[in-house]
Amino acid sequence: MARGRHTPDEDEQPLETYRRMRDFTRTPEPAGTIPVPGDGERVFVVQRHRATRLHYDFRLEVDGVLASWAVPKGPTLDPEVRRLAIHVEDHPMEYLHFEGVIPAKEYGGGDVIVWDTGTWEPHDDEDPATAIRNGTLHVVLHGQRLRGVFMLVRTARQEGDKEQWLLFHKHDEHAVEGWDAEDHPTSVLSGRTNDEVLADPDREWHSDLPAAQASVELKVAVPDPPTDDELAALDALGESGSWEIFGRTLKVTNLDKVLFPAREGEEPVTKRDLLRYAAQVAPVSLPHLAGRALNLHRNPDGADAKGFWHKELPRHAPSWLPRWDNPDADKGETQTYLVVDEAAALVWAANFGALEWHPWTSRTDAPDLPTFVMFDLDPGDRTTWEELLDLARLHRTAFEALQLRAYPKVTGKRGIQIWVPVRRGPSFADTRAWAEKVSRSVG
């Protein structure tokens, strides 16, 4: 049956149903602001929600709110599978990054994680609200897990007073036979499972403020270091083979290729050594890399050979690799980046011949809002290492006077980067101007 508007109850104001069903003195869910349709790209979110029954909340930005469907078995990339989707009340835009625990006696009581998020656009020129009223919506998703063309189709059946729809993936280059949401049980924002959020909900951020005004500290599930048996399995491989590490099976190649020539009294460093190193440092590196697009500098023929930047995730990359589609990329620019949201992804990057891993200073959920300001001390040919250290120490004195934390990072050749964490809010233009001002004052 056609609706007069895209919300389940056309006789009420936007979010009126949502607010009437909740007690915001008890639930951590956002009450939401007055819906205002945005001018930029539309966003979407899928939340894994363990309430009375496990389901996935599929939400699309439409006319300033999140049009929402509850999908009991979760979305899939398998084009042969149809998923039931129950059309529920619109949610506020502030729900986009909601993770936490809704009290048991409240509506929807249970634990919630952000299972996927990204941008979307209509597959055709039809207005999305009109398409929902008419009962058929084609969407193109650019998420970290869900990508490609999906369809939402209303059926003739009802679930109580709620409409039943079907959600399914179309046949395209992103379709994956047998793909199941339950094989990917972690949050794309925090790296945590529902169990971990339930055990420690206070670690999660929730707010009635717009996301750009909130401070978010990324949390990731850090795995145990590789075991002696796992490292021994790598050593036992020949030139190539399959290595099981961090719950993934990686096809590894050219393990005996020398990447760093031998120094006096030492053995050369091989690709096998690099993979072992990547596996050993991954649990420590993961909190600093997760949630950020990664620029790789590859030296597949070794450090002494000419290297090159590689940013685009190759088409042959395994489907389990976390990734991010840049919504602002123009034609010819990098479209899809690797995101090291799990430890095995860093080992994959090492096997890909990447000797340097450079994360963005912003996170994928807000790529235009940096969370670090980077000072790049790049010496000229005549600058000595000691002179560079003196300059770095002068910056440290300036940061101490400003009562700021700063972290040095030695880069691939002779430079030093200094990373200063900031609350999300200022733009890149703002942070660049501030960094230039500080550096000029240092001299």
Secondary structure by P-SEA (a helix, b strand, c coil): ccccccccccccccaaaaaaacccccccccccccbbbbccbbbbbbbbccccbbbbbbbbbcccccbbbbbcccccccccbbbbbbbcccccccccccccccccccccbbbbcccbbbbbbbcccccaaaaaaacbbbbbbbccccccbbbbbbcccccccbbbbbbbbccccccccccccccccccccccccaaaaaaccccccccccccccbbbbbbbbccccccaaaaaaaaacccbbbbbcccccccccccccccccccccbbbbcaaaaaaaaaaaccccccccccbbbbbbccccccccbbbbbcccccccccccbbbbccccccccccbbbbcccaaaaaaaaaacccbbbbbcccccccccccbbbbbbcccccccaaaaaaaaaaaaaaaaaacbbbbbbbccccbbbbbbbbcccccaaaaaaaaaaaaaaac
